[in-house]
């Protein structure tokens, strides 16, 4: 039997993993971990900077999402699967408080 190689997944190999915290058009808080290819990252950051409504899926692949903020299990799963920093939310809050 021939050796079967895993299918190449650019979102796992070279994507920038970004935790997006936002609100729906009805005001409900949600989170989404996005896998953003480097070629799309500047456009994504510009869309975030404008603080206007936009479709996050236009800039990357949603790797995980849910309501509110990610729970401990999600943080750990994202670290294991993609190397995402599970302390990112704490770091964001510290930076916000200093600003």
C-alpha positions in Angstrom: 0.0 0.0 0.0 1.3 3.5 -0.9 2.1 6.0 1.8 -0.6 8.6 2.0 0.6 12.0 2.9 -1.6 14.4 4.9 -3.3 17.0 2.8 -1.5 20.3 2.9 -3.5 22.9 4.9 -2.1 26.4 4.4 -4.1 27.7 7.3 -2.3 25.3 9.7 1.1 25.7 8.1 1.6 29.4 7.4 -1.5 31.3 8.6 -1.4 34.0 11.2 -3.7 32.9 14.0 -5.7 35.8 15.3 -8.3 35.9 18.1 -11.1 38.2 17.0 -13.5 39.5 19.7 -16.5 41.2 18.3 -20.3 41.8 18.4 -23.0 40.7 16.1 -25.2 43.4 14.5 -27.6 42.7 17.4 -24.9 43.4 20.0 -24.2 39.8 21.1 -20.5 39.2 21.9 -18.6 36.5 20.1 -15.1 35.3 19.5 -13.5 33.7 16.5 -10.0 32.3 15.9 -9.1 33.1 12.4 -6.4 31.6 10.2 -5.4 34.5 8.0 -2.9 34.0 5.2 -0.1 36.6 5.3 -1.2 38.1 2.0 -4.6 39.0 3.6 -3.4 40.2 7.0 -2.9 43.9 6.2 -6.4 44.2 4.7 -7.8 42.4 7.8 -6.0 44.7 10.2 -7.2 47.7 8.3 -10.8 46.5 8.5 -10.4 46.0 12.3 -8.8 49.4 12.6 -11.8 51.1 10.9 -14.1 49.6 13.6 -16.9 49.2 11.1 -19.0 46.1 10.5 -17.2 43.6 8.2 -17.4 39.9 7.4 -14.4 38.2 9.1 -14.7 35.2 6.8 -13.6 37.5 3.9 -10.1 37.6 5.5 -9.5 34.1 6.7 -10.7 30.8 7.8 -12.7 30.5 11.0 -10.9 27.8 13.0 -13.0 28.0 16.1 -15.8 30.3 17.3 -18.5 30.8 20.0 -20.4 33.2 22.1 -18.7 35.5 24.6 -15.0 34.7 25.1 -13.3 31.4 24.6 -13.4 29.0 27.5 -10.3 27.2 28.9 -10.9 24.1 26.8 -11.0 26.1 23.6 -7.9 28.0 24.6 -6.0 24.8 25.2 -7.3 23.1 22.1 -6.2 26.1 20.0 -2.8 26.0 21.6 -2.4 22.3 21.0 -3.7 22.4 17.4 -2.3 25.7 16.1 0.1 27.0 18.7 -2.2 29.9 19.7 -1.2 31.6 23.0 -3.9 30.7 25.6 -2.9 33.7 27.7 -3.6 36.1 24.9 -6.9 37.4 26.5 -5.1 38.2 29.7 -2.4 40.1 27.8 -5.1 42.0 25.8 -6.8 43.1 29.1 -3.5 44.2 30.6 -2.7 46.3 27.5 -6.3 47.8 27.5 -5.9 48.8 31.2 -2.6 50.5 30.6 -4.0 52.5 27.6 
